[in-house]
Amino acid sequence: MGRQLILSGADFSAGGLSLNWRPSMLGANLAAWLKADAGVTSSAGAVSQLLGQSTNAYALVQTTSAEQPALTANEQNNLPGIASSSATAQVLATATAPAAVQFEYNKPFSLLLAFKRVGASPYNGNNSWEAIMSCMDPAAAFRGWFVGGSKPSGGTFTFALSYNGAQAYAINVHGATVLAAGHPYIATVTYDGSGHAAGVSITLNGAAETMTTVNDTLGTNTAVSSGQRLAILGGSNAIAGFQSIDSFLEGVVVNRVLSAQEIAYAQEYLKGRWAAY
């Protein structure tokens, strides 16, 4: 009988990508970890709650009784997704501000995101933004951040943050790849806390995006809102025009800038989980 090569517990990080990397390995830097295949409460296919998988296991819940995105079976790689495909807001958000993911202009952080496009981008001609994942307080002067598509960028992947909701006080950047309906995507975003667009980098499906800067006027505002709410598939209180047209698969918020090696690990982890690109 030939010898068997047992790879259980293997870690090839010295010569390649770690087969063992998981978001939980980020320890105290793991601010949020949300998965469509874990922590979901649904009834008749409508999702009413999504529990976080990190130590900060706060709940994302429907913001009104009408806002229940659909739990879609076998959305990607035989795993479910949480989908919003309507111009009517379908948002899951924390009821209160989660301290672990509050944004400050000089606070570095990283986002890891798996999602699948389910419609043409974006909805609502003049209300031209959408949010696949966000941490915002629309009622306050300090807004926060979101990632998604935008009509001005032609439906490309966009990252924006603002401290008063106006373009005059914002960082707004996007990549070059137009998001296509029916396609799964793995995105990573890092922001170095510099307060400038040059401090933002984006990868999409394993490749660095060529960046376009729309606004670089955040300045050095130090305001911090106590009302920011982590949300998926829309703005944190269903702002008109922030509705998503995507199926959320998995999202991770990290309270620091990930290294290039960590990003490579994360990309392989998400790629393996969701069979993207």
N, C-alpha and C positions, 0 to 999 in steps of 0.2 A: 504493500500500500504506500502511495506517495505521501510525502509530508504535506501537512496542511499549514497554510499561513494564516494565523489568527490576527486580525486587525482590531479586535475589541479594545477600545480605550486608546487607540493609536493617536499620536499627535505629530504631524509632520511639519510643525511650524518652523523648524530650523531650515528645511530645504524647500518648503512650499507652503500651501495653505493648510491651516489647522482644520482637521476634520471634526474637531470637538467644539469649535467656537459656538457660543450661545450668548444672547444678550445678557443673561444672568451673570456672566463672567465680568461684566462691567462694574459689579459691586455697587458701592455708594453713588457712583456716577450715573447709574441707571435711573432716570427720572420717571420714565413711563414705558410700558411694554403692553401693547394691545394686539390681540390676534383674533381673527374672525372665527377660528376653530376652537376657541377656548373662552370660557366665561360669558357665553351668550345666553340671554334669556329671551325666548321668543314664543309667540303663540300664533298659530295659523300662518306661519311664515313671516310674521312681522316682528322685528326686533325691538324690545323695550329696554334692554339693559346690556351693557358690555363691561365686564369686570377686568381691571388691569391685572397683568401677570407679574409685575414687579412687587417689591415690598410695599410700594405705595399702591395698594390694590383698591383704589377708589373706583367708583362706578360711573360710567357714562350712561345716561338715561335719555329717553325721549324728552324733548323740551316742551312739547305740547302733545295732546292725545292724537293729533292728526299726523304727527311727525314720527313715523315708524318705518325706517328703511327695511328692505326685505332680506331675509336670510336665504341666500341662493345656494342650493346644494351643488356640489361638484363644480364650483365656479372655476377653479384652476387646480390642476394636479390632483384631482379627486378630493379636494378640500373645499369647504364653503367660503363664500364671501358675504359681505354685508353691502348691499347695493342700493344706490339711489339713482334712479333713471327718470326722474320727473322734474319739471320746472317748479313744481311745488316743493318747498323745503322739506327735506327728510334728514334731520340732524340728530345725532347722539352727542350729548355734552355732559360734563360734570356739573353738578348742581351748584357748587361753589368753586372758588379759585383753588386749584391744587398748588401748594407752595413749591413743590418739587419742579414744576415746569413754568413758573412765572418768568417772564422775560424782562430783562433790563438791557438797555442799549449796549452796555459794556460787559455783558455776561456772555462768554462763548458757549456755544452748544452745537450739537449735531443731531440730525434727523436721519433715520433709516426708514424706508417706506416701500411696501409692496402693494400695488394696486392694479386693477384691470379696467381699461376704458370700456364703457358700455354704451356710449352715445357720442354724437357729434359735439364738438366743444366750441364755445361754451353756450349756455342758455342766455336768454335775455339780452337783447342788443345793447342797450345802454348800461344795464347792470352787468358789467362785462367780466366780473371776477367769479371764481369758484374756489372752494377750499376742500381739498381731500382730507387734510388734517390741519388743525389750527389751535392757537391759544390766544384768544382775543377777549376784549371787553368793549363791545360796541357802544355801550352807554357812557363810557368815560373818555377823558381826554387822551389817556394812554391806551393804545389799542393792542399791540402785541404782534404776532406773526401768523402767516398761513402759507401753505404750499398748495398749488393746484394749477389750473389753466387760466388763461385770460384771452379775451377777444383782441385787445391791442397787440398781443404778442403772437397772434395767429394760431392760438391753441397750443403753444409750446409750454413746457413745464416752467412754472414761475414760482419764485420765492419772494415774499414781500414782508416787510415789517414797518410799523409806523407808531409814533407816539401820540398822534392826534387824529389819525384817520385820513389826513390830507396828503396828497402827493408832495406837497411842499416840505413835509417832515417825514420822509420815508426813504428806505432802501427798497428798490424794486428791480430785480434782475430776472432774466429768463435765459433758457438754453436755446438751441437751434432746432432740436428735434420736435416736429409736430406730433402730438399724441394722437394715435390712431385708434378708432373704435375696434373693440374685439381683441386688443393686444394687452398682455400683461407687462408691467414695468417694475423694475427695481430702481429706486432713486435714493441717492444719498446727498445730503446737504450739510455743509459745515459753515459756521459763522464764527469768526475769531474775536468778536467783541469790540472791534475797532471803531464801529460806528460808520463804516464806509463799505461801499459795494465791493471794493477790491478784497474785502475780508470774507466774501462768500464764494464757495465753490460748489458745483453740482456735478454729479455723475448720473447717467441714465443708462441702465442695462449694461453696466460695466465700463462704459466709456465716459471720459471727461467731456462735458458739454462746452461748446464755444459760447461764451457768455456775452450777453448784451445788457448794458446798464440803462434802464429807463429813468430811474431817479437815484441820486446819491446825495440826499439832503437831510439825512437823519439828524446831523449835528451831535451835540453832546447833552441832550436832555437827560435829566436824571430821574424823571418821574417814574414811579412804579405803581401800577394799579393793583388794587386788592380784589378786583372783580373779574380777572381773567379766567376763562373756562376752557379747559382742554376739550376739543371736539373733533369728530370725524364727519365727513360728508356734508360739511357746511360751516358757516360762521357760527360762533358760539351761542348766539341767540337767534339764529335763522334770519340774518340780515338779508334783505332782498338782493338778489344778484350773487350771493355766495353759495347757491345750491351746487352740489357736486353732481357729476354725471358719471360716476365711477363705482366700482366695487372695491371696497376697502378690504385688503387681505391681512396686512400686518404693519404695525408702526412702532418705532422705538425712538424715544427722546433721551438724549445723553447730555449731561451737564458739563461737557467740555468738548474740545475739538478732538475728534478721533484721528489717530495717526493713519498714514497711508496703508500700513500693514493691517491695522484694525478694520479699515474700510474694505480692504480686499477680503478679509475674513467674513465681514458682515455681508458683502455681496454674494460670496459663495454660499453662506448659510441661507440667505433669502432665495437665491437662485435654486438651491437644492430643494427647499421647502415648497416653492411655488412653480418650479419648472419653467422659469422665465428665461428668455433669450437663450 
